[in-house]
Amino acid sequence: MSEFDDIIGADDDIERRRSRLERFLFYIVLVFGVVGITAAIAAPSVIQSVVYWLVAAGANDPVIIYYSATSGNNILVNSTDDYPTYNNTYVRFNVSFSDVDTDWHTLFVCNGTAGNYTYNLTGGAPSFTCGGEYQYCNYSDVFVTDNPLFCDFDVAGISNQTQNFTLYIVDSGSSLANVSGVFVVNRPPYINATEVVII
């Protein structure tokens, strides 16, 4: 009988240890989950860094399928000579694309034609500059899974009526694609002098 009691006691002891281990693991997962969620809320780049390290990045460039620069006064109409963007509104840059890799993406829009840009990854997040050109806008400071992407630029103060732009789709695999176009801003007429005629 003593051997049977020893076996039952050993089984009870194993069960208690297993129960304590399960509780310990539950608390560890809970603590790491709370810390992770708190850090992600405080800094979206934390999620981006985790995604960068866990998701395989490909070497293929994204392919731009469609792009446009539409007027804030009517975002369904391209900003052209016939339908210019009013100078008290904005231009919206839109782009849709494909990528055979599982990369995440974001959009940057620069003044001018394609050329003198810099792009690299810093801690899994994009670091992009337009070189010597002005950056009109960008979709996000971190990579996203959204497609299509867009961003808006307030055209107040634009000096030239026709503006060149270049859209850059950058991905988490350090690849990019770009395309250039133009948008048109309609400024009110400038009155250089006034003349009063008395009849």
C-alpha positions in Angstrom: 0.0 0.0 0.0 2.9 2.3 0.8 4.2 2.1 -2.8 0.7 3.0 -4.2 0.6 6.0 -1.8 4.0 7.1 -3.0 3.0 6.9 -6.6 -0.2 8.9 -5.9 1.8 11.5 -3.9 4.3 11.8 -6.8 1.5 12.3 -9.3 -0.1 15.0 -7.0 3.3 16.7 -6.7 3.8 16.7 -10.5 0.3 18.1 -11.0 1.0 21.0 -8.5 4.3 21.8 -10.2 2.6 21.8 -13.6 -0.1 24.1 -12.3 2.5 26.5 -10.9 4.4 26.5 -14.2 1.3 27.2 -16.2 0.4 30.1 -13.9 4.0 31.4 -14.2 3.9 31.2 -18.0 0.5 32.9 -18.1 1.8 35.9 -16.0 5.0 36.2 -18.2 2.9 36.3 -21.4 0.5 38.8 -19.8 3.3 41.1 -18.7 5.0 41.0 -22.1 1.7 41.5 -23.8 0.9 44.6 -21.8 4.4 46.0 -22.3 4.2 45.4 -26.0 0.8 47.0 -26.4 1.9 50.0 -24.4 5.1 50.4 -26.4 3.2 50.1 -29.7 0.6 52.7 -28.7 3.4 55.1 -27.5 5.5 54.6 -30.7 4.1 53.0 -33.9 7.7 52.5 -35.1 8.0 49.8 -32.4 5.5 47.7 -34.3 7.2 48.6 -37.5 10.5 47.3 -36.2 9.0 44.1 -35.0 7.3 43.6 -38.4 10.6 44.4 -40.2 12.4 41.7 -38.3 9.7 39.0 -38.5 8.4 39.5 -42.1 10.7 38.4 -44.9 11.5 41.3 -47.2 11.9 40.7 -50.9 14.3 42.2 -53.4 11.6 43.0 -56.1 10.6 46.6 -56.8 7.0 47.6 -56.4 5.1 48.3 -59.7 3.0 51.4 -60.0 -0.4 50.5 -61.6 -2.1 53.9 -61.4 -1.4 57.4 -60.2 -3.0 60.8 -60.2 -2.9 64.3 -58.8 -6.5 65.4 -58.1 -7.9 68.7 -57.0 -9.1 69.4 -53.5 -12.0 71.3 -55.0 -13.0 68.0 -56.7 -10.9 64.9 -55.7 -12.5 62.9 -58.6 -10.9 65.2 -61.2 -7.3 65.3 -62.2 -5.5 68.7 -61.6 -5.0 69.9 -65.2 -5.1 73.1 -67.2 -8.8 72.5 -67.9 -9.5 71.7 -64.2 -6.9 73.4 -62.1 -6.6 73.1 -58.3 -7.8 76.3 -56.6 -5.1 78.0 -54.7 -7.2 78.0 -51.5 -7.4 74.2 -51.4 -5.1 71.2 -51.8 -3.9 68.6 -54.3 -4.3 64.9 -53.5 -1.6 62.5 -54.8 -3.0 59.0 -55.3 -1.2 55.8 -56.2 -2.0 52.1 -56.5 0.7 49.5 -57.0 1.5 45.8 -56.8 4.5 44.0 -55.3 5.2 40.3 -55.7 7.0 40.3 -52.3 5.2 40.5 -49.0 6.7 43.9 -48.2 5.0 46.7 -46.5 5.0 50.2 -48.2 4.6 53.9 -47.8 4.4 56.9 -50.1 6.5 60.1 -50.4 5.9 62.9 -52.9 8.5 65.3 -54.0 8.6 68.5 -56.0 10.4 68.1 -59.4 11.2 65.1 -61.5 12.7 61.8 -60.3 16.3 62.0 -59.3 18.2 63.2 -56.3 16.5 61.3 -53.4 18.0 59.4 -50.5 16.4 56.3 -49.1 17.4 53.7 -46.4 16.0 51.8 -43.5 16.5 53.0 -39.9 15.4 50.5 -37.3 13.0 49.0 -39.8 11.3 52.4 -40.6 11.8 54.4 -43.8 14.3 57.2 -43.9 13.6 59.2 -47.1 14.5 62.7 -48.3 13.8 64.4 -51.6 17.5 65.5 -52.0 17.5 69.1 -53.0 13.7 69.2 -53.8 10.8 70.1 -51.5 8.8 67.2 -50.0 5.1 67.8 -50.7 3.7 65.1 -48.4 3.9 61.5 -47.4 1.4 58.8 -46.4 3.0 57.5 -43.3 6.3 57.7 -41.3 6.1 53.9 -41.0 5.4 51.1 -43.5 1.8 50.0 -43.9 -0.2 47.3 -45.6 -2.6 49.8 -47.2 -3.0 50.0 -51.0 -3.8 52.4 -52.6 -2.0 55.2 -50.8 -2.6 59.0 -50.9 -1.5 62.2 -49.3 -2.5 65.9 -49.5 -0.5 69.1 -50.1 -1.9 72.6 -49.4 -1.2 74.6 -52.6 -1.5 78.1 -50.9 1.6 80.1 -51.9 2.5 78.1 -54.9 4.4 80.5 -57.3 4.3 78.6 -60.6 1.0 77.6 -62.1 2.2 74.2 -63.4 4.1 72.0 -60.9 6.2 68.9 -61.4 6.0 66.1 -58.9 7.4 62.6 -58.4 5.6 59.9 -56.4 7.9 57.4 -54.6 6.6 54.0 -53.3 9.2 52.6 -50.9 9.0 49.2 -49.3 10.4 47.4 -46.3 12.7 45.5 -48.6 14.7 48.7 -49.4 13.2 48.8 -52.9 11.3 51.6 -54.5 9.4 52.7 -57.6 8.7 56.2 -58.9 6.7 58.0 -61.4 6.5 61.7 -62.3 3.7 64.0 -63.4 2.3 67.5 -63.2 -0.5 69.3 -61.4 -1.9 72.8 -62.1 -2.8 75.6 -59.6 -5.1 78.4 -60.6 -4.2 81.6 -58.8 -6.5 84.7 -58.7 -5.5 87.5 -61.1 -3.0 90.0 -59.8 -4.1 93.7 -60.0 -1.0 95.8 -60.6 -2.8 99.2 -60.5 -6.2 100.7 -60.1 -7.6 103.4 -62.3 -10.7 105.4 -61.4 -12.6 107.0 -64.2 -15.0 109.8 -63.4 -17.6 110.6 -66.0 
